[in-house]
Amino acid sequence: MADRYESLIDQQIREAQERGEFDNLAGAGKPLPKSVSRHDPDWWVKGLIEREKISGKDLLPPAISLRREVEDLPATLRESARTEAQARALIDDLNARIVDARHRSGDGPTVLIRRVDVDAALARWRAEKG
């Protein structure tokens, strides 16, 4: 009878199996998730984005993201602002972040973003609110 060599890791795995620690794991009996090809040089970042459920919006440089927020401001105000004070606070916050982005460097492409005209945005919000 030959002695079988079992490494410490193999022993720990065998003992865990015997205790049933691998029974009923999430995903048991299901196919492995679709993975990106390792031939793709960006396989790891694509996997991270998928695994962590990172949206494309979160990957934009700050200046581009702020530009999108300015474009989406009317919809944001419609959906989120119930009072003029809330609308003003949302616009003021956006303008503060635009000014802050102008003072930072190295966070992506330099994109000139104008501050939002508070009075014009509020007038449009009031008109849409009816």
Secondary structure, DSSP 4 states (H G I P E B T S, - for coil): -PPPP--HHHHHHHHHHHHTTTTT-TTTTSPPPP---TTSTTHHHHHHHHHHT--GGGGS-HHHHHHHHHHHHHHHHHHH-SSHHHHHHHHHHHHHHHHHHHH--SSSS----PPP-HHHHHHHHHHHH-
